[in-house]
Amino acid sequence: MIGKSLRPIIEVGIFPGCKALIDTGAVIPVWTAAESMLEVLEGVRATGWRGTFGGFGGPCEGNIYEITLDFDGLYYIDLPILASRMQNTPWHIILPATLFDHMIYTIDNIRRMAIFEVPDNQLVRHLKYHDKDGSLHIFSQETPYQESA
């Protein structure tokens, strides 16, 4: 964890010094820094889609990107993230706790560290959002995702 923040803010491997807030109430990863920073990063792909979600005191919307995230040896392939600028935050991205489904994670405020254990040894994970019949469905590493014919 970073500094003396009371929030669980950690460094992630998107770029050196990139900070992420782990949010237990979030469902969608949200890039909160300037979208221009995201667009120039290696491995980031604009999907051409826009998304809307509720949170942060009201509805927000933004462009959807995909990025491969190396999270200290845990890989998220083509992770969809929504870019929605937030002013004056000490993080670049919000990572929802749903990313750590089927894992054990501990926020150790005394030693100022986050600990992630992967009991299923699945180090490559996929998180997909699929709009089916007007509902949002999240497909994680344990849920096979199949395109409908």
Sequence and secondary structure as in RCSB ss.txt:
>XXXX:A:sequence
MIGKSLRPIIEVGIFPGCKALIDTGAVIPVWTAAESMLEVLEGVRATGWRGTFGGFGGPCEGNIYEITLDFDGLY
YIDLPILASRMQNTPWHIILPATLFDHMIYTIDNIRRMAIFEVPDNQLVRHLKYHDKDGSLHIFSQETPYQESA
>XXXX:A:secstr
  TT SS EEE TTSTT EEEEETT  S EE S HHHHHTSTT EEEEEEEEEEETTEEEEEEEEEEEEEETTEE
EEEEEEEE   SS S SEEEEGGGGTTSEEEEETTTTEEEEE TT   EE  EEEEETTEEEEE TTS      
